[in-house]
């Protein structure tokens, strides 16, 4: 049964107020500066992350909540995730639906099935649909555009988000003209060395960044982000990510712990924990006060209250799964993914309860990036 506790974070705050928990003077100074200025120098970030502990994490999350409240109040935005194909031509070493995983049971939803997901989602109050897939060549630009046009026609009050990987600028332009508004493409890591370790030779960080720049240039609201605690990742790499994001200025940032998948080359490696992700969510909220920041499924997978904790650390978006029940168990990017057996209806109800339990409300709006205006093509 869900109880309105605050996942331990309120308790940490109470102790902090009552003097049981003191962030060190140095950590407090860094956090205060990050709160005021939205930025630290490289060494400041390095030390902030390396010296993190319970008191400094509690202090940081309190500041992050102040910023979150300033721009979003107690509103959490909903995105309905439709995983429409797990067929993938890419071969990311960490991902369960990579090309070389012969054990993955592949599927592809039809246009009609995808529309059914939107219909169900709309009825539950979703006003953003996120269409995510592997890099599936069957879905040509023509097919993707036809799908976007149908959704756009039927749901003129909804945002359409794509998350279908690396394409040419021309393709991105076509999707935008067809009516897509947002695009999620995590950069995964801004460290060229780590990127190389996590991907095959033919996939380059350079191309990933080129895609993000093209998407931004076209006028999408763009989402970047990184996996945390991926094998070989250092705190220096994380700081690199923060500087990369500062330069890119994305509208959305998706982060979550790395979780191994047993049929990948990274099988058996250690999964990331909830603690670093929460800390980084708070850092990101202070760096980017208005950014859309999801408390991800991966966070909910490593901790049963991970998503609630994510919101309390500064996140303001949740992405329940709208994929049909029959295929959910097949879109396995990592082991033990949550909500693979649930009905979409149960999923959205569960989210509502979870948000209520921590004093937050699900917003019924599209939840665009503050200030974003759609560019019109002529
Ligand atoms: N094909 C699309 C969608 C990828 S899946 C694309 O290339 O953008 C969405 C995200 O899941 C990835 O960007 C990655 O950050 C995350 N992911 C994949 N495998 C993961 C794993 N083993 N652990 C944690 N996150 C993972």
Boltz pocket constraint, residues with backbone or C-beta under 6 A from the ligand:
constraints:
  - pocket:
      binder: B
      contacts: [[A, 94], [A, 95], [A, 96], [A, 132], [A, 133], [A, 134], [A, 135], [A, 163], [A, 164], [A, 165], [A, 166], [A, 184], [A, 185], [A, 186], [A, 188], [A, 226], [A, 227], [A, 256], [A, 257], [A, 258], [A, 259], [A, 260], [A, 261], [A, 298], [A, 333], [A, 334]]
      max_distance: 6.0
